[in-house]
Each structure stands twice: as C-alpha cells, then as structure tokens.
Amino acid sequence: MLRIGTDCSGIEAPIQALLQMNIPFEHSFTCDKDPYALKSIKANYHPKKIYTDITKRKHACLPDIDMYICGFPCQPFSLMGNKMGTEDSRSNIMYQCIKVIQKKLPKIFILENVKNFKFIQKGNPFNYLLNQLKNIKNKNKEFAYNVYFDILNTKDYGIPQNRERIFIIGIRKDIQKEPYSTPEKLPMRDLDDFIIDKTICENTNIPKTIQKKLDKINNQPNYICPCSNFSVSMKNKTPTLTTNCGSYYHTTYKRYLTTKECLSLQGFNINFIQDVSKMQMFKQIGNSMSVNVLKALFQKIFNITTCNFGP
C-alpha cells in the first residue's frame, strides 16, 4: 500500500487523484497553516497525522512514506506577485521540502510551483533546488534520486483550464526501471461539460473590468472573463483559476462560476464537501494543484518504476 505525505496540502489534490485512480493508500500526514484548509481536509479526508507548520517540526520524526508531495508557495515566484523570489519569507518552505526528502528518502517526490519559478532571479532558485535534490544521498552514501522537471498544462490533460505549472519529480534510483518522459496528452473536453447549472441569467450588475472585456470580445458566447487586469478572457476554456476565481464570468450563462464548477475545472469530484465559506473555497481552489495533471503524472511514474501501487 502506498504511504503518502503532503505539505502545503491545501485541499489535497494528490489524495483526490489517488482516490479517483482507485489506488490503495495510507494518508500518512498532511500539513497546512491555513485553518480553513485544515477544515476542508478534515471534512473530506482522513490523514493519520496533521501538522500545522512545516518549519516547526522534526522532519526525522515524520512517518515513513513512499511518496512526498508539496506545492510550495508560488507567490514569491509568480508573475502576478511581487516577484521577490528567495527574498520573500515564504520561499523558506522550499528549503524545508529539501530537508524532508533528505530525512525520509521517499521512493517518489513531486514538488510543484508556477512556471516562472524556473526563470526568476536568473534561474538561481530553480537551479539551486535541482542541485540540492540531485545531491541527496542514501544510507550507502550514494546519490539517491534521478531528478526531472516538466512544465505541464491542465488543458493538455482533458480539462479546459489554461494552467501551466512546473513539476519537479524525483524517483529513487533503486526503483526506477525506465527513464521519465512527459505523460501523453489527452483530448480537452468541452467547457460546457463542467457547467452544472445551464440556466441563462440576466445579470445587469457587471463590474467595469468585466464589461470592458465583454465589449472587447463583442459579448461572444463561451468565453470566461475574469474580473482581473492580469488575466485575459478565453473562449471554450478558463484562464488559470486563481484565488479570485469566484469572479470568473461566463458569457453564455451570464453569471459567475460556482465553487463546484471551479472544483471540477481543477479535476475534483463535485461531491467534494464544502465546509468553509465561498470566499475561502475559491481561495483553496485557486491555490490547488490540478487533479487531472497529477493523475497523468502518477500513472507515468508508476509505469516506469517497480512500485506496485495499482488497484
């Protein structure tokens, strides 16, 4: 049985992926500082241990795990943020991830961030992380991992959301039987498949930022218009879902996307229990990894290793 631990766990996209794949697993630990995220985790999953601060625990005392996953904070590296990189205190989480892997030597690890992480500060944080991971040694003082990185987009794996993220993948050398390669792409489903309520509303109270976008596209149907100056309107797919995805306007149905629709556009089942406010739910959705991308990545990794984690 696969033993998995996650940090910066959010709404636990990795656990959701394993559930959808019918992979038997033990949810060894979860960790998040956000009390609302922890509330969502407790409503939907059953981790054996819950931590609230990755920086205030002894990593050597963590349970033994086969897989470790962390989507460390993207704000220091995002094009939409202040782009402070390692000068941002939140970047400290990256160093904690390295320490967890050094102490627990999981068979597989996956670290996720925004695409810009590869390029910020002339690529120095990215190259530092890769070098540190490649230099982790096992108990025999041998280099433990083959380390790869891949930039994967949610829209390439069945779901109509334009979301590029960088994934840093480590596979322990003693279990790997084939080289890693990018998971095969899947056809993108129609955006309408993810719209639950197809009633056309008559919304007259539209913010100026959205109205400008509507005017620019001449009110064409099947567009998603975000209430943001950073994101462009997109036809037949959503722009990257952010923590403000509750203000994404659908031009056909003349209303904003709902939490369940945004959850489904991140690959979550619509029976996900919402135990927090709409504002907090949208924030958690925007901070999450895409479940469909993780499923494709997990399947690729399982196929090239000796791990037998199938249903």
C-alpha positions in Angstrom: 0.0 0.0 0.0 1.3 3.4 -0.9 2.1 5.7 2.0 1.8 9.3 1.1 2.6 12.6 3.0 1.9 16.1 1.8 3.0 19.6 2.8 1.2 22.9 1.9 -1.6 20.4 1.5 -4.5 22.8 0.6 -7.5 20.7 -0.5 -5.2 17.7 -1.1 -5.2 17.3 -4.9 -2.8 14.4 -4.6 -5.1 12.5 -2.3 -8.1 13.2 -4.6 -6.0 11.9 -7.5 -5.3 8.6 -5.8 -9.0 8.2 -4.8 -10.1 8.7 -8.4 -7.4 6.2 -9.6 -8.6 3.6 -7.0 -5.0 3.3 -5.7 -4.9 1.9 -2.2 -3.0 4.3 0.1 -2.3 5.4 3.6 -2.6 9.1 4.1 0.4 9.3 6.5 0.4 13.1 7.1 -0.9 16.4 5.9 0.3 19.9 6.7 -1.1 23.4 6.2 -1.0 26.6 8.2 -4.4 27.8 7.0 -7.1 26.8 9.4 -9.7 26.9 6.6 -7.6 24.5 4.5 -7.4 22.2 7.5 -11.2 22.4 7.9 -11.6 21.3 4.3 -9.1 18.5 4.8 -10.9 17.1 7.8 -14.2 17.3 6.1 -13.0 15.2 3.1 -10.0 13.1 4.1 -8.6 11.0 6.9 -4.9 11.8 7.4 -3.2 9.8 10.2 -1.3 12.9 11.3 -2.0 16.6 10.9 0.8 19.2 11.1 0.2 23.0 11.0 3.7 24.4 10.4 6.4 22.7 8.3 9.0 24.9 9.9 8.2 23.9 13.5 8.5 20.1 13.5 11.3 17.5 13.5 11.3 16.1 10.0 13.2 13.0 11.1 10.1 12.1 13.3 7.7 12.1 10.4 6.1 8.8 9.5 7.9 6.8 6.8 6.4 7.5 3.4 6.7 6.2 -0.2 5.6 9.4 -1.8 6.1 13.0 -0.8 4.3 15.9 -2.5 4.4 19.7 -1.8 3.1 22.6 -3.9 5.3 25.1 -2.1 4.1 28.8 -2.1 4.0 30.3 -5.5 3.7 34.0 -4.5 7.4 34.7 -4.3 7.8 33.4 -7.9 4.5 34.3 -9.6 4.3 36.9 -12.4 1.2 38.2 -10.6 3.0 38.8 -7.4 5.9 41.0 -6.3 8.5 38.5 -7.8 10.7 38.7 -4.7 11.9 35.1 -5.2 14.1 33.9 -2.3 13.9 37.4 -0.7 10.3 36.5 0.2 10.0 34.7 3.6 7.6 32.2 2.1 10.3 30.8 -0.1 11.7 29.2 3.1 9.2 26.4 2.5 11.4 25.2 -0.4 14.3 24.6 1.9 12.1 22.6 4.3 11.0 20.4 1.4 14.6 19.5 0.7 15.1 18.6 4.4 12.0 16.4 4.4 13.3 14.4 1.4 16.8 14.2 2.9 15.4 12.7 6.2 12.7 10.4 4.9 14.1 9.3 1.4 10.7 8.6 -0.1 10.6 6.5 -3.2 9.0 9.3 -5.2 8.7 13.1 -4.6 6.9 15.8 -6.6 7.3 19.5 -5.9 5.1 22.0 -7.8 5.2 25.7 -8.5 4.3 28.3 -11.1 6.1 28.2 -14.4 8.0 31.4 -13.6 9.9 29.6 -10.8 12.2 28.3 -13.4 13.2 31.8 -14.6 13.0 34.2 -11.6 16.3 35.6 -10.3 18.1 34.3 -13.5 17.0 30.8 -12.6 19.1 30.7 -9.4 16.4 29.4 -7.0 15.4 26.7 -9.5 18.9 25.5 -10.2 19.7 25.6 -6.5 16.7 23.4 -5.8 17.5 20.9 -8.6 21.2 20.6 -7.4 20.2 20.1 -3.8 17.8 17.3 -4.8 20.3 15.6 -7.1 22.9 15.6 -4.3 20.7 13.9 -1.7 22.4 10.6 -0.7 21.0 7.4 0.6 22.3 5.4 3.6 25.1 4.0 1.4 26.3 7.5 0.6 25.2 7.1 -3.0 23.2 9.7 -4.9 19.6 8.6 -4.3 17.5 10.2 -7.0 17.0 10.7 -10.6 15.5 14.3 -10.8 13.4 15.6 -13.6 11.3 18.7 -14.2 8.4 19.1 -16.5 6.0 22.0 -17.4 2.5 20.6 -17.6 -0.7 22.4 -18.6 -4.1 21.4 -17.2 -5.7 21.9 -20.6 -3.5 19.1 -22.1 -5.0 16.5 -19.8 -8.7 16.7 -20.5 -9.9 19.8 -18.6 -10.4 23.2 -20.3 -8.3 25.3 -18.0 -5.1 27.1 -19.2 -2.8 26.4 -16.2 0.9 25.9 -16.7 2.8 24.6 -13.7 6.3 23.3 -13.2 6.7 19.9 -11.6 10.0 18.7 -10.1 10.0 14.9 -10.0 12.3 12.7 -8.0 12.4 9.0 -8.5 14.7 6.9 -6.3 17.2 5.1 -8.4 16.7 1.7 -6.8 13.0 1.6 -8.0 13.3 3.2 -11.5 13.3 0.8 -14.5 12.8 3.3 -17.4 13.6 7.0 -18.0 10.9 9.6 -17.3 9.1 11.2 -20.2 6.2 13.7 -20.3 2.8 12.0 -19.8 0.9 11.7 -23.1 -1.6 14.4 -23.7 -5.4 13.8 -23.6 -8.2 15.4 -25.6 -9.6 18.5 -24.0 -13.3 18.1 -23.0 -15.8 20.8 -23.8 -16.1 23.6 -21.3 -19.9 23.1 -21.1 -19.3 19.7 -19.6 -18.2 21.5 -16.5 -21.1 23.9 -16.2 -23.6 22.5 -13.7 -26.4 25.0 -13.9 -27.2 25.9 -17.6 -29.8 28.5 -16.8 -29.1 31.7 -18.7 -29.2 34.6 -16.2 -30.0 38.3 -16.8 -27.2 39.9 -14.9 -27.2 43.7 -15.2 -24.7 44.4 -12.4 -21.4 43.7 -14.1 -18.2 45.3 -12.9 -16.4 47.7 -15.2 -13.4 45.4 -15.5 -15.5 42.6 -16.9 -17.7 44.9 -19.0 -14.5 46.2 -20.8 -13.6 42.6 -21.6 -17.2 41.8 -22.8 -17.0 44.9 -25.1 -13.7 43.8 -26.4 -15.0 40.3 -27.4 -18.4 41.7 -28.6 -20.2 39.6 -26.0 -19.5 36.4 -27.8 -20.7 33.2 -26.1 -18.5 30.5 -24.4 -16.0 33.0 -23.0 -14.7 33.1 -19.5 -13.9 36.7 -18.4 -12.0 37.2 -15.1 -12.5 40.3 -13.0 -8.8 40.9 -13.1 -6.5 43.1 -15.1 -3.9 40.3 -15.1 -5.9 37.6 -16.9 -7.3 37.6 -20.4 -10.7 36.4 -21.5 -10.6 32.9 -23.0 -13.0 31.1 -25.3 -14.0 27.5 -24.6 -11.7 27.3 -21.6 -10.9 29.2 -18.4 -7.8 31.2 -17.8 -5.7 30.0 -14.8 -8.0 29.6 -11.9 -6.8 32.0 -9.2 -7.8 32.7 -5.6 -10.3 35.1 -7.2 -11.9 32.5 -9.5 -15.3 33.3 -7.9 -15.3 36.4 -10.2 -14.9 34.5 -13.4 -17.9 35.4 -15.7 -19.4 33.0 -18.2 -20.6 34.9 -21.3 -23.1 32.3 -22.3 -24.9 31.9 -19.0 -24.3 35.5 -17.9 -23.1 34.7 -14.4 -20.0 33.8 -12.3 -18.7 30.3 -12.0 -19.8 28.5 -8.8 -17.5 26.7 -6.4 -18.5 23.3 -7.7 -17.8 24.3 -11.2 -14.4 25.6 -10.3 -13.6 22.5 -8.3 -14.5 20.4 -11.4 -12.2 22.6 -13.5 -9.4 21.6 -11.1 -10.3 17.9 -11.5 -12.1 17.4 -8.2 -15.3 15.5 -7.8 -18.3 17.7 -7.4 -19.3 15.8 -4.3 -16.3 17.4 -2.5 -17.6 18.7 0.8 -17.5 22.4 1.2 -17.2 23.2 4.9 -15.9 26.8 4.5 -17.3 30.0 3.1 -17.5 30.6 -0.7 -14.6 33.1 -0.4 -12.4 30.5 1.3 -13.4 27.8 -1.1 -12.5 29.8 -4.1 -9.2 30.7 -2.5 -8.4 27.0 -1.8 -9.4 26.1 -5.4 -7.1 28.7 -6.9 -4.2 27.5 -4.7 -4.6 23.8 -5.6 -2.8 21.6 -8.0 -4.9 20.2 -10.8 -6.1 16.6 -10.0 -6.1 15.5 -13.7 -2.5 16.5 -14.2 -1.4 14.6 -11.0 -3.3 11.5 -12.2 -1.4 11.6 -15.5 1.9 12.2 -13.7 1.2 9.4 -11.1 0.4 6.9 -13.9 3.5 7.7 -15.8 5.7 7.4 -12.7 4.1 4.1 -11.6 4.6 2.7 -15.1 8.4 3.4 -15.1 9.1 2.1 -11.6 9.0 -1.3 -9.8 6.3 0.1 -7.4 3.1 -2.0 -7.5 0.6 0.6 -6.3 -2.3 -0.4 -8.7 -5.8 -1.1 -7.6 
